[in-house]
Amino acid sequence: MSREILQRYSIRAKKSLWQNFLVNENILQEIADAETILWENIIEVWPGYGALTEKLLEKNPKSLTLVELDSDMIQILEERISFWELDTADIKFNIIHQDVLEYAPDFESYKVIANIPYYITSPILRHFLYDLEYTPKSMLILMQKDVGDKILRKNKWKSSVLSLFIEKKCNVSEMILVPKESFIPAPKIESSVLLFNLHEDFIQIDDESFLKIIKIWFSEPRKKLIKNLIKWGFEKEKIWEYYKENNFSENIRAEELDIRQWCDLVKILSKNQK
């Protein structure tokens, strides 16, 4: 079906938008089945011509909002709706022609589903987790597998700014592996679908302080953590006190700490910065 739509509308991927269209019907169905859609407010980011949209509509969401930047895709979506290829009659349905990084949902409760390219993965995740008044209940995101591995710290990946700012807000699990042949055009590497479930484990840690300090920590990742902290104005005595309490080596580097250790350290340092 997806391949037929590409041919019917003469759709060509735009390199400027890093478009790769998922055409594997089995994978599309797996994504639609991976989250509870029924009676939920769903925001689909970068829906393209609506391959996944069609399957989400079959799940009877409370509402479905599409956020799409490509005006050509907007036109195709509207045509498909007019031809009843996308049945939107029984739900609140909206198409928003906008950069997702400028979009602010007006729902207090919603879920995000998206297929996003590498260059905008981190900004989109940060936007929904840190920039908005209302954060999503969950996010189901298709992304390049190497980015997913970095988030999950698989294959020898250690902590990073990306993994930490996500772990502060979410529990993350890998749901689906997507072969590169599932796309037109096929990307050079595999993809995976990650499920981000929001939690409040570290809600007491100020977001702004957390983001500021982890950026400092990873500004020179090869240096000892303590040198970066002192360089940026944190009191050496307070740092040493925390090190001793947690049996940290003086040679420890930023990537070696887990999210709970980071949040503890942020809490201390944010109170005692010079």
C-alpha positions as CSV (number, residue, x, y, z in Angstrom):
1,M,0.0,0.0,0.0
2,S,2.7,2.5,1.0
3,R,4.7,1.8,-2.2
4,E,1.6,2.3,-4.3
5,I,0.9,5.7,-2.6
6,L,4.5,6.8,-3.4
7,Q,4.0,6.0,-7.0
8,R,0.5,7.4,-7.2
9,Y,1.5,10.8,-5.9
10,S,5.0,10.7,-7.5
11,I,6.6,11.3,-4.0
12,R,10.3,11.8,-3.9
13,A,12.3,12.1,-0.7
14,K,13.8,15.5,-0.1
15,K,17.4,15.3,1.0
16,S,17.1,18.8,2.5
17,L,14.6,17.3,5.0
18,W,16.5,14.0,5.5
19,Q,13.3,12.1,4.4
20,N,13.2,8.3,4.4
21,F,9.7,6.9,4.0
22,L,8.9,3.8,6.0
23,V,7.1,1.4,3.6
24,N,7.3,-1.9,5.4
25,E,3.7,-2.6,6.3
26,N,4.5,-5.1,9.0
27,I,6.8,-2.6,10.8
28,L,4.2,0.1,10.4
29,Q,1.7,-2.1,12.1
30,E,4.1,-3.1,14.9
31,I,4.6,0.6,15.6
32,A,0.9,1.2,15.8
33,D,0.5,-1.8,18.1
34,A,3.4,-0.8,20.4
35,E,1.5,1.8,22.4
36,T,-2.0,2.2,23.8
37,I,-3.7,4.5,21.3
38,L,-7.4,4.0,22.2
39,W,-8.9,7.3,23.6
40,E,-5.6,9.0,23.9
41,N,-4.5,12.4,22.4
42,I,-1.8,11.4,19.9
43,I,0.6,13.8,18.2
44,E,2.4,12.3,15.2
45,V,5.5,14.2,14.2
46,W,6.7,14.1,10.6
47,P,3.8,11.9,9.3
48,G,4.8,12.3,5.7
49,Y,2.1,11.1,3.4
50,G,0.3,9.2,6.2
51,A,1.5,5.6,6.1
52,L,1.5,5.3,9.9
53,T,-1.3,7.8,10.3
54,E,-3.7,5.4,8.6
55,K,-2.9,2.7,11.1
56,L,-3.1,5.0,14.1
57,L,-6.6,6.1,13.0
58,E,-7.7,2.5,13.1
59,K,-6.8,2.4,16.8
60,N,-9.5,5.0,17.6
61,P,-7.5,7.7,19.4
62,K,-9.4,10.5,21.2
63,S,-7.6,12.9,18.9
64,L,-4.8,12.8,16.3
65,T,-2.7,15.9,15.5
66,L,-0.1,15.7,12.7
67,V,2.8,18.1,12.8
68,E,4.5,18.3,9.4
69,L,7.0,20.8,7.9
70,D,6.8,19.7,4.3
71,S,4.1,21.6,2.4
72,D,4.0,18.9,-0.3
73,M,3.2,16.3,2.3
74,I,0.5,18.5,3.7
75,Q,-1.2,18.7,0.3
76,I,-1.0,14.9,-0.1
77,L,-2.5,14.3,3.3
78,E,-5.4,16.6,2.6
79,E,-6.0,14.8,-0.8
80,R,-5.9,11.4,0.9
81,I,-8.5,12.6,3.5
82,S,-10.7,14.0,0.7
83,F,-10.6,10.6,-1.1
84,W,-11.4,8.8,2.2
85,E,-8.1,7.0,2.2
86,L,-7.6,8.4,5.7
87,D,-10.9,8.2,7.7
88,T,-10.9,11.1,10.1
89,A,-14.6,11.4,10.5
90,D,-15.1,10.1,14.0
91,I,-12.2,11.8,15.9
92,K,-10.8,15.3,16.5
93,F,-8.2,15.5,13.7
94,N,-5.8,18.4,12.9
95,I,-2.9,18.9,10.5
96,I,-0.4,21.6,11.6
97,H,2.1,22.9,9.1
98,Q,4.9,23.9,11.4
99,D,8.4,23.2,12.5
100,V,7.9,20.8,15.5
101,L,10.5,22.7,17.5
102,E,8.1,25.7,17.4
103,Y,5.0,23.6,18.2
104,A,3.5,23.6,21.7
105,P,0.6,21.2,22.3
106,D,-2.4,22.5,24.2
107,F,-3.2,19.1,25.6
108,E,-2.4,18.4,29.3
109,S,-2.3,14.6,28.5
110,Y,-0.9,13.3,25.2
111,K,1.5,10.9,23.6
112,V,4.0,11.5,20.8
113,I,4.8,9.1,17.9
114,A,7.5,10.1,15.4
115,N,9.9,9.1,12.8
116,I,12.8,11.5,13.0
117,P,16.1,11.9,11.3
118,Y,19.5,11.9,13.1
119,Y,20.2,15.7,12.9
120,I,17.1,16.7,14.8
121,T,16.7,13.7,17.2
122,S,18.2,15.4,20.2
123,P,16.5,18.8,19.7
124,I,13.1,17.1,19.4
125,L,13.6,15.0,22.5
126,R,14.7,18.0,24.5
127,H,11.8,20.1,23.1
128,F,9.1,17.7,24.4
129,L,10.9,16.9,27.6
130,Y,12.1,20.3,28.7
131,D,10.7,23.2,26.7
132,L,7.0,22.8,27.0
133,E,4.4,23.5,29.7
134,Y,2.9,20.1,29.2
135,T,5.2,17.1,28.7
136,P,3.9,13.9,27.0
137,K,2.9,10.8,28.9
138,S,5.1,8.8,26.6
139,M,7.0,9.0,23.2
140,L,7.4,6.3,20.6
141,I,10.2,7.3,18.4
142,L,11.7,5.7,15.3
143,M,15.3,6.8,14.9
144,Q,18.7,5.7,13.6
145,K,19.8,2.7,15.7
146,D,23.2,4.1,16.6
147,V,21.4,7.1,18.3
148,G,19.1,4.7,20.1
149,D,22.1,2.7,21.2
150,K,23.7,5.8,22.6
151,I,20.5,6.7,24.5
152,L,20.4,3.2,25.9
153,R,24.2,3.1,26.4
154,K,24.4,-0.2,24.5
155,N,27.6,-1.5,22.7
156,K,30.0,0.1,25.1
157,W,28.4,3.6,25.0
158,K,28.8,5.4,28.3
159,S,26.8,8.3,29.8
160,S,26.5,11.4,27.6
161,V,24.5,14.6,27.6
162,L,21.9,12.9,25.4
163,S,21.5,9.8,27.6
164,L,21.5,11.8,30.8
165,F,18.9,14.5,29.9
166,I,16.6,11.7,28.7
167,E,17.2,9.4,31.8
168,K,16.3,12.3,34.1
169,K,12.8,12.3,32.6
170,C,12.2,8.8,31.1
171,N,12.5,5.1,31.3
172,V,13.6,4.0,27.8
173,S,13.2,0.6,26.1
174,E,13.9,-0.7,22.6
175,M,10.7,-2.0,21.1
176,I,11.4,-2.7,17.4
177,L,14.4,-3.2,15.1
178,V,13.9,-1.8,11.7
179,P,16.0,-3.0,8.7
180,K,17.2,-0.3,6.4
181,E,15.5,-2.1,3.5
182,S,12.2,-1.0,5.2
183,F,12.6,2.5,3.8
184,I,12.5,4.3,0.5
185,P,15.2,5.5,0.0
186,A,17.1,3.0,2.2
187,P,19.3,4.7,4.7
188,K,22.9,3.6,5.2
189,I,22.3,2.1,8.7
190,E,19.6,0.3,10.6
191,S,16.9,2.0,12.7
192,S,15.1,1.2,15.9
193,V,11.9,2.2,17.7
194,L,12.3,3.4,21.3
195,L,9.6,3.8,23.9
196,F,10.1,6.7,26.3
197,N,7.8,6.5,29.4
198,L,7.9,9.6,31.5
199,H,8.7,9.3,35.2
200,E,9.1,11.8,38.1
201,D,12.0,10.1,39.9
202,F,14.2,13.2,39.8
203,I,11.5,15.9,39.7
204,Q,13.1,17.6,42.7
205,I,16.2,18.4,40.6
206,D,15.9,21.7,38.8
207,D,15.9,21.2,35.0
208,E,17.8,24.3,34.2
209,S,20.6,23.6,36.7
210,F,20.8,20.0,35.6
211,L,21.2,20.9,31.9
212,K,23.7,23.6,32.6
213,I,25.9,21.5,34.8
214,I,25.9,18.3,32.6
215,K,27.0,20.5,29.6
216,I,29.9,21.8,31.8
217,W,30.8,18.3,32.8
218,F,31.0,17.1,29.2
219,S,32.5,20.2,27.7
220,E,35.9,18.5,27.9
221,P,35.1,14.8,28.4
222,R,38.6,13.5,28.4
223,K,39.5,15.6,31.4
224,K,39.0,14.5,35.0
225,L,35.5,15.6,36.2
226,I,36.9,17.6,39.1
227,K,39.0,19.7,36.8
228,N,36.0,20.7,34.7
229,L,34.0,21.5,37.8
230,I,36.7,23.7,39.4
231,K,37.3,25.4,36.1
232,W,33.7,26.5,36.0
233,G,33.6,27.9,39.5
234,F,32.5,25.1,41.8
235,E,34.0,24.9,45.2
236,K,36.7,22.3,45.4
237,E,35.9,21.4,49.1
238,K,32.3,20.6,48.3
239,I,33.3,18.4,45.3
240,W,35.8,16.5,47.4
241,E,33.3,16.0,50.1
242,Y,30.9,14.4,47.7
243,Y,33.7,12.3,46.2
244,K,34.6,10.9,49.6
245,E,31.0,10.2,50.6
246,N,30.5,8.1,47.3
247,N,34.0,6.6,47.1
248,F,34.8,8.3,43.8
249,S,38.3,8.1,42.4
250,E,39.9,11.5,41.9
251,N,40.4,10.3,38.3
252,I,36.7,9.8,37.6
253,R,35.4,11.2,34.3
254,A,31.9,12.5,33.4
255,E,30.9,9.5,31.4
256,E,31.4,7.1,34.3
257,L,28.6,8.4,36.5
258,D,25.0,7.2,36.3
259,I,21.9,9.3,36.4
260,R,21.3,9.0,40.1
261,Q,24.9,10.1,40.9
262,W,24.6,13.0,38.5
263,C,21.3,14.2,40.1
264,D,22.9,13.9,43.6
265,L,25.9,15.9,42.4
266,V,23.7,18.6,40.7
267,K,21.7,19.0,43.8
268,I,24.9,19.7,45.9
269,L,26.7,21.8,43.3
270,S,23.7,24.0,42.4
271,K,23.5,25.1,46.1
272,N,27.2,25.7,46.5
273,Q,28.4,27.3,43.2
274,K,30.5,30.3,43.8
